[in-house]
Amino acid sequence: MVFSKGFVGSYYAAIVSVIKNYGNEYAVQYKNLVVEDDQSCPLIETVGANELRPRPPKVLAIGFHALDVVDVFDNDSWWVGKISRRKGSDSYYVFFDAYGVEISYPSFRLRPHLEWVSGKWISSKGDKMEVCSKQEGFVGSYYAATVIKNYGNEYAVQYKNLVAEDDQSRPLIVTVGGNELRLRPPKVLATGFHALDVVDVFDNDGWWVGKISFL
């Protein structure tokens, strides 16, 4: 993340080249930025650990809606904005709260916004999430859910398969910490398993981690 005036909050792709000060600082080489007096030389600088994050996973988006939080690729970096309206068949107007401006972009320059929270990527939109249960007898199992409200360090989630105890027709809604959430894993084709393979098992409406014992 960059803190320079006019670029605050934007993210630039980089590679860590050296770890300094016991992991509190890093020398990074930027992918798209170059040295001012030598355009052929990639820019290398030292940044704090709080300015770094892993690159987000690719998330397929078939379209966006008003108020969706998105990342926009512009000026060699990613900027956080919010969809304000659609423009034509394949472009959107994005409003940037930090700067009070609205700019239109083609959809290929947009991606769903993800937040790096407690070492995990969290979807601000809320789709394709899983919640880790801490309830006795269910500890470690994961349940499909949707984030419906972001409180910063906590999230209100609506479960896909769990219902309210006093109304079986109403989906269960609870508040959980960011460390209890994860993006739903991508689908991986498995043609078979072997003894000692670690697997997820879908049972009782949730996913449980286990190990193949024998075939």
C-alpha positions in Angstrom: 0.0 0.0 0.0 1.2 3.5 -0.9 1.0 6.5 1.5 2.3 9.1 -0.9 0.1 12.2 -1.4 -2.3 11.6 -4.3 -1.7 7.8 -4.2 -2.9 6.9 -0.6 -4.6 3.5 -0.5 -3.4 2.3 -3.9 -1.6 -1.0 -4.2 1.3 -1.8 -6.6 2.5 -5.3 -7.6 6.0 -6.0 -6.2 8.4 -8.8 -5.2 10.1 -9.0 -1.8 13.8 -9.2 -2.4 15.3 -8.7 1.1 13.8 -9.1 4.6 15.1 -6.4 7.1 14.9 -5.5 10.7 13.7 -8.9 11.9 10.7 -9.0 9.5 9.5 -5.5 10.3 10.7 -4.0 7.0 11.2 -5.4 3.5 13.1 -4.3 0.4 10.7 -4.7 -2.5 11.1 -4.5 -6.3 8.1 -3.1 -8.1 6.7 -4.8 -11.2 5.5 -1.6 -13.0 7.4 1.3 -11.3 10.8 2.3 -12.5 13.6 4.5 -11.1 13.0 8.2 -12.0 16.4 8.8 -13.5 16.7 5.4 -15.3 13.5 4.1 -16.9 15.0 0.7 -17.6 15.6 0.0 -13.9 12.8 -1.3 -11.7 12.2 0.8 -8.6 13.4 -0.8 -5.4 12.6 0.6 -2.0 12.2 -0.3 1.7 8.6 -0.5 3.1 7.1 -1.5 6.5 5.4 -4.9 7.0 2.1 -3.0 7.5 2.4 -1.8 3.9 2.5 -5.3 2.4 -0.1 -8.0 1.7 -0.1 -11.1 -0.6 -1.7 -10.6 -4.1 -5.4 -11.4 -3.9 -6.6 -14.6 -5.6 -8.4 -14.2 -8.9 -12.2 -14.0 -8.4 -14.5 -14.5 -11.3 -17.1 -11.7 -11.7 -19.7 -11.9 -14.4 -21.0 -8.4 -13.6 -21.3 -5.7 -11.0 -24.1 -3.8 -9.3 -24.5 -0.4 -7.8 -22.6 0.0 -4.5 -20.4 -3.1 -5.1 -16.9 -2.4 -3.7 -14.3 -3.0 -6.4 -10.6 -2.7 -7.2 -9.8 -0.6 -10.3 -6.5 -1.0 -12.2 -5.4 2.5 -13.2 -2.0 4.2 -13.4 -0.1 0.9 -12.8 -1.9 0.2 -9.5 -5.1 -1.0 -7.9 -7.5 1.5 -6.3 -10.5 0.8 -4.1 -13.8 2.3 -5.2 -17.5 1.7 -5.4 -19.8 1.0 -8.4 -22.1 4.0 -8.8 -23.8 3.1 -12.1 -23.4 1.3 -15.3 -22.2 2.8 -18.6 -23.2 1.0 -21.8 -23.0 -2.8 -22.0 -19.5 -3.4 -20.5 -18.4 -0.3 -18.5 -19.1 1.1 -15.1 -18.8 4.4 -13.3 -16.7 4.0 -10.1 -16.8 6.5 -7.2 -13.7 6.9 -5.1 -14.6 8.1 -1.5 -11.0 9.1 -0.7 -10.9 11.6 -3.5 -14.6 12.4 -4.2 -14.4 11.7 -7.9 -16.3 9.4 -10.3 -14.6 7.8 -13.3 -15.8 5.3 -15.9 -13.8 2.1 -16.6 -14.3 -1.0 -18.8 -15.1 -4.1 -16.9 -11.8 -5.8 -17.6 -10.1 -3.2 -15.4 -12.3 -4.1 -12.4 -12.2 -6.9 -9.9 -14.2 -7.7 -6.8 -12.6 -6.1 -3.7 -11.1 -8.4 -1.1 -9.8 -7.4 2.3 -6.7 -9.0 4.0 -7.9 -9.7 7.6 -6.1 -11.8 10.1 -4.1 -13.5 7.5 -7.1 -14.4 5.3 -8.8 -12.8 2.3 -12.3 -11.6 3.1 -14.9 -10.7 0.4 -16.5 -7.3 1.1 -19.4 -8.3 -1.1 -19.9 -11.4 0.9 -20.3 -14.1 -1.7 -18.5 -17.5 -1.5 -17.5 -17.4 2.1 -17.2 -20.1 4.8 -17.4 -19.7 8.5 -15.3 -21.8 10.9 -17.5 -23.1 13.8 -16.3 -22.7 17.4 -19.3 -24.5 18.9 -18.6 -27.5 21.0 -18.9 -30.7 18.8 -18.5 -28.7 15.6 -15.1 -27.0 16.2 -13.1 -26.8 12.9 -16.0 -27.4 10.6 -16.8 -24.8 7.9 -20.2 -23.6 6.8 -21.2 -21.7 3.6 -22.3 -18.2 4.4 -22.7 -14.7 3.0 -21.3 -11.5 4.6 -24.2 -9.1 4.9 -22.5 -6.3 6.9 -18.9 -5.3 7.6 -18.2 -3.9 11.1 -14.5 -3.7 10.6 -13.1 -6.5 12.8 -16.4 -8.3 12.9 -18.9 -9.4 10.2 -22.6 -10.2 10.2 -23.0 -13.4 8.1 -26.1 -15.2 6.8 -25.6 -19.0 6.6 -26.6 -20.9 3.4 -27.6 -24.2 5.1 -28.2 -23.3 8.8 -31.5 -21.9 10.0 -32.7 -19.9 13.1 -33.6 -22.2 16.0 -36.9 -20.4 16.6 -37.9 -20.2 12.9 -36.8 -23.0 10.6 -37.8 -21.0 7.5 -35.3 -18.2 8.3 -31.6 -18.4 7.6 -29.4 -18.1 10.6 -27.6 -14.7 10.9 -24.7 -14.3 13.4 -21.8 -12.0 14.0 -18.3 -13.5 13.7 -14.7 -12.3 13.8 -12.5 -11.9 10.7 -10.4 -14.9 11.9 -13.4 -17.1 11.6 -14.0 -16.4 7.9 -12.3 -17.6 4.7 -13.2 -17.5 1.0 -14.8 -20.7 -0.2 -12.0 -22.8 -1.7 -11.9 -23.2 -5.5 -13.2 -26.4 -7.0 -10.4 -28.9 -7.6 -10.8 -32.0 -9.8 -9.9 -35.2 -8.0 -9.7 -38.4 -9.9 -9.1 -40.5 -6.8 -7.6 -40.5 -3.3 -4.8 -42.5 -1.6 -4.2 -43.5 2.0 -3.2 -40.5 4.2 -4.5 -37.9 1.8 -6.0 -35.0 3.7 -9.5 -34.2 2.5 -12.6 -32.1 3.3 -15.8 -34.1 3.9 -19.2 -32.6 3.5 -21.4 -33.8 6.4 -24.2 -32.3 8.5 -24.3 -29.2 6.3 -20.6 -28.4 6.8 -17.1 -29.2 5.7 -14.8 -31.2 8.0 -11.1 -32.0 7.6 -10.1 -35.6 7.7 -7.6 -38.1 6.4 -8.1 -41.1 4.1 -7.4 -44.1 6.3 -7.7 -47.0 3.8 -9.2 -47.8 0.4 
